[in-house]
Amino acid sequence: MRKGTWILATVLTIALGAGLACDGDSTGTNGGNGGPVPGSLIVSLTTPNTDDGAVQLTVSGGTIDGVSLATGTGYRFFSHESSATSFSIIVAGDIAAGPLASISVPDVNAADSYSAALVAVADRSNQIVSPTTGYALTVTTATAQ
Amino acid sequence: MWRRAICMAVAVVLASAVTAYAQKPSPKAEPQEKWRSLPQKKRPAVRAPIELTAAVTVPESEPNDDAANADAVTLDSDMGTGTIDPAGDEDWWSFTATADEILEIDVDASEFGSQLDPILELYASDGTTLLAGNDDFDGLDSRIIFQVSSTDTYYIRIIDFSGSGSASHTYTINFNTTQPGPGDPPVTIVSGLDQPFGIATGNLGNLFVAETGLDRIVNVSLTGAVSTLAAVPEVWGALAFDVFGNLLATSENGNVYKVMAGSATPFITDLVIPFWIARAPDGSLWISDIGNPAIHHYEPDGSFIEAMDLSGTIGTVGPIGFSPAGELHASTGADLYKLVDGVWQAVITDEPFMWGFSFDVNGNIYLSNPQQGGTILYSPSGVRLGDPFAFLFDASLANAFGRNEDGTWNNTLFGTDIGSGNVIQFNSDGVLADGLPLGPSIESVTASMAADHLFGLGGLTAAEQNTLDLLGNDNGAYDLGDFRAFLVATGVLSGSLSATVQALDPTGNRR
């Protein structure tokens, strides 16, 4: 290979590599070329209180492959698949603001199409919290929280 | 009182049981104070004096110190009179009884001011085989009720408890037959247990019995097969189920034990001498403490709620239970009270010594009272309906209604006989109604079931939802807070239910 040709090939390789990297997702999951990227979304709680004892919620939107307890929380987790696009969830324990549940979805790039709705909150004295002013649930990609 | 009453009742019951009675130490060797210190008993208000039926007075004729020299009398006709004099004297009487007749032999002495503290014994035709015995049925006076199995001659022996005698040790004795009570005759379900006492019915119709002599609880199947459920240290009076289906047992060592998976672990440990357990309509637990004049109240998970001090009201109580109206009933041994709007009201008075009792669905009370002749049946307001209900089995200290294999309650009634070691079933023909279900139960509810119901899948019965609500925030509907309480109560979550406790409501309804 002539020196000029070698330099050109090197430049092209670097350029292609850079291009691929720029086209990928932020999680590092390789879907490639704008295709669906299976992964997890995280449902997180915002609360004005410090004695939450249980939270009931629903998640819905696009296809949901499964739900599970957010890692590292130590809560108790109960769920029911209402449909292919909706799950009911109860998380119990000494609940604090932050991640509650993890949602397995076929494409994390479609996170915006998923939402979580608060159904009920109970405090650690087993009383229902009402109203739930100040509470909020957010759905984010796993690394965006 | 209950400690002494227990000792006495056991002794009395033992005295009613042939085998055990025969093993009783000689009266002369018995510390007199043990018996004298017991509360004086009074004649039942309803039962008519037996001697009214006697027409002919037969004086004793000494020497009549053994069976061979017994004075002969006729049943349902003669009344004997005699004197235990000098010290160590014994009087014997004989009569002929027909097979299946029920004898009612009653001696009166102390009642009339005599110095005699009579002990009464019934012997078979050989004059040596002891069939029955009694001490202190009616005050210090004694009575025997016994159904003979064959037509034969029978003998009665009268002695003084302390072996003393004088011209002032006079007595009268009535020789009568009587008819069986509506709960008679009993059928022996199990025999050979070592001092069975507490009894509870399982949800499959099986019985759990506290075998106090062996410090264990046994499971008695519908076919009468006996197996060990668990060893429980110093188990005695009460067995009861909590709302989760766990068997609880009181122990003389001060603990209430919870039996799970074949082993017993201390469940409630802040009592002096826990005696009886009653599950309230809200699933909470009430436990009488005979070490203190108090009843303690606990959440279903054993969390302490508060204690009801009885020192200024009715004093120390033993057996307790809830009526169909949800009213707590408590026995002081001589009186039965119910708690209405925070005030104790007398239901049955002046009938020592009351032991365990059960309610049927109509609120009728089946009360064990060996010294009153067996098991007595009362209306919800305390009126005697059976006089007694059953007395051919007169040694019961505790009873419990039976259940069918599907868990529904029926009209079978069982009793334990601490003296003979038997568990018996009363004649169901005499039982007025099915047994009162013992409070709510969520023993078949799992965490997943409870969660699914909140997810809209149903699955919980209305009763289960109500019980879960009472267990939790008691706001009238099963909700997330109740679910959390359930998780705490079942150990899925750490924590306590006591934070949900509201003001003490003895009716068991916190609303």
Boltz contact constraints between the chains, C-beta under 6 A:
constraints:
  - contact:
      token1: [A, 53]
      token2: [B, 484]
      max_distance: 6.0
  - contact:
      token1: [A, 54]
      token2: [B, 480]
      max_distance: 6.0
  - contact:
      token1: [A, 54]
      token2: [B, 484]
      max_distance: 6.0
  - contact:
      token1: [A, 56]
      token2: [B, 480]
      max_distance: 6.0
  - contact:
      token1: [A, 76]
      token2: [B, 492]
      max_distance: 6.0
  - contact:
      token1: [A, 78]
      token2: [B, 451]
      max_distance: 6.0
  - contact:
      token1: [A, 80]
      token2: [B, 455]
      max_distance: 6.0
  - contact:
      token1: [A, 88]
      token2: [B, 455]
      max_distance: 6.0
  - contact:
      token1: [A, 90]
      token2: [B, 451]
      max_distance: 6.0
  - contact:
      token1: [A, 92]
      token2: [B, 484]
      max_distance: 6.0
  - contact:
      token1: [A, 92]
      token2: [B, 487]
      max_distance: 6.0
  - contact:
      token1: [A, 92]
      token2: [B, 493]
      max_distance: 6.0
  - contact:
      token1: [A, 120]
      token2: [B, 480]
      max_distance: 6.0
  - contact:
      token1: [A, 122]
      token2: [B, 480]
      max_distance: 6.0
  - contact:
      token1: [A, 122]
      token2: [B, 481]
      max_distance: 6.0
  - contact:
      token1: [A, 122]
      token2: [B, 484]
      max_distance: 6.0
  - contact:
      token1: [A, 125]
      token2: [B, 499]
      max_distance: 6.0
  - contact:
      token1: [A, 125]
      token2: [B, 500]
      max_distance: 6.0
  - contact:
      token1: [A, 126]
      token2: [B, 472]
      max_distance: 6.0
  - contact:
      token1: [A, 126]
      token2: [B, 473]
      max_distance: 6.0
  - contact:
      token1: [A, 126]
      token2: [B, 481]
      max_distance: 6.0
  - contact:
      token1: [A, 126]
      token2: [B, 484]
      max_distance: 6.0
  - contact:
      token1: [A, 126]
      token2: [B, 485]
      max_distance: 6.0
  - contact:
      token1: [A, 126]
      token2: [B, 500]
      max_distance: 6.0
  - contact:
      token1: [A, 127]
      token2: [B, 473]
      max_distance: 6.0
  - contact:
      token1: [A, 127]
      token2: [B, 481]
      max_distance: 6.0
  - contact:
      token1: [A, 128]
      token2: [B, 479]
      max_distance: 6.0
  - contact:
      token1: [A, 128]
      token2: [B, 481]
      max_distance: 6.0
